[in-house]
Amino acid sequence: MKQQYLTALFMLCAAPCMAQQSFVALGGDGSANSGSVSYSVGQLNYLSAENSASLVVEGMQQPQPTGTEGIAEALGKDIDITAVPNPTTGYVYLSITEESLQHFQYQVTDMGGRRLLYGQAEAVKTALDLSSLSAGTYLLSVWHSGRLIKRFKIIKNR
């Protein structure tokens, strides 16, 4: 009887104690004189922090939409928006096939969400000078009346 009681008590106490609950692609341990750390790649749980200018998601990679889904629905007409050349070493030319450009804005951010360049589309072909930015990947977002219309992933080479 005592053994059954101890077994039941152990099962009740051990049930809430669980280790990692997700399947991960990769993991490991690292240690130094100051301490140690365990890590995993591919975790399912994540934290996010956002404000009006950016969104940061820790622990999970998010896909960046690069298509033109919703342009016709958002504007009531079909327009073409392109950004060339990509990859670039200096200038990127944003082309918008629309007669009235007064409500089109653009924004260039780094992958951390920091806004580096922004402005109003002034012509059918607007030149964006990225030569002062370091080599890396950037996001070019095109907005119309405060609504995201299209996003490009721009690669800046040296």
BELBEL-V287377 format. One record per residue. N is the residue number from 1. PHI is phi in whole degrees, 0 to 359 (NA if undefined). PSI is psi in whole degrees, -180 to 180 (NA if undefined). D_FIRST is the distance of its C-alpha to the first C-alpha in whole Angstrom. Layout:
# BELBEL-V287377
N;PHI;PSI;D_FIRST  N;PHI;PSI;D_FIRST
This chain:
# BELBEL-V287377
1;NA;-42;0  2;296;-39;4  3;294;-40;5  4;294;-40;5  5;297;-46;6  6;294;-38;9  7;296;-45;10  8;295;-42;11  9;297;-43;12  10;298;-44;14  11;296;-40;15  12;292;-37;17  13;283;-34;18  14;277;-21;20  15;301;-45;21  16;283;-9;24  17;273;101;25  18;238;148;28  19;274;-154;31  20;302;135;34  21;253;8;34  22;236;157;37  23;274;128;39  24;243;155;42  25;278;-29;45  26;202;151;45  27;195;171;43  28;181;-177;43  29;231;147;43  30;224;145;46  31;215;155;46  32;212;-177;49  33;297;-29;49  34;273;-10;49  35;156;-167;45  36;220;163;44  37;214;145;43  38;245;144;42  39;220;158;43  40;218;147;43  41;246;130;46  42;103;21;45  43;291;151;43  44;267;-25;43  45;269;143;42  46;208;163;45  47;244;150;47  48;224;150;51  49;224;131;53  50;217;152;56  51;222;-169;60  52;291;-19;63  53;259;-24;64  54;203;168;61  55;226;127;58  56;240;126;55  57;242;118;52  58;265;136;50  59;89;0;48  60;205;133;49  61;276;137;53  62;250;136;55  63;290;144;57  64;260;120;61  65;294;132;63  66;235;4;66  67;272;-176;67  68;251;26;70  69;299;130;67  70;93;-3;69  71;295;-50;72  72;297;-40;74  73;290;-39;71  74;288;-39;72  75;257;-10;75  76;79;5;77  77;206;160;78  78;266;121;78  79;234;163;79  80;247;128;78  81;236;125;77  82;228;157;77  83;225;113;76  84;224;155;78  85;281;154;78  86;215;113;75  87;288;162;74  88;228;163;77  89;243;-8;78  90;206;-85;80  91;266;146;81  92;239;135;79  93;254;117;81  94;267;118;79  95;247;130;81  96;231;119;81  97;273;81;83  98;210;138;83  99;292;-44;87  100;259;111;85  101;259;9;83  102;295;-19;83  103;249;14;79  104;261;126;78  105;238;157;76  106;231;159;74  107;209;133;72  108;249;126;71  109;233;157;68  110;278;178;66  111;290;-13;62  112;273;-5;61  113;95;2;62  114;286;129;65  115;282;123;68  116;252;-30;71  117;207;138;74  118;205;161;75  119;172;-174;78  120;261;137;80  121;292;120;81  122;259;-19;85  123;213;173;86  124;301;-32;85  125;235;109;84  126;255;129;83  127;271;127;83  128;248;120;80  129;272;108;80  130;255;9;77  131;297;-26;79  132;279;-10;78  133;275;149;74  134;285;164;72  135;297;137;71  136;163;-167;68  137;250;134;67  138;229;160;68  139;249;128;67  140;252;114;70  141;252;138;70  142;246;128;72  143;242;149;72  144;228;117;74  145;52;44;74  146;80;8;71  147;243;130;69  148;293;124;68  149;257;-44;70  150;206;150;70  151;227;134;68  152;245;143;69  153;264;113;67  154;257;131;70  155;256;122;70  156;256;119;73  157;262;170;74  158;286;NA;76
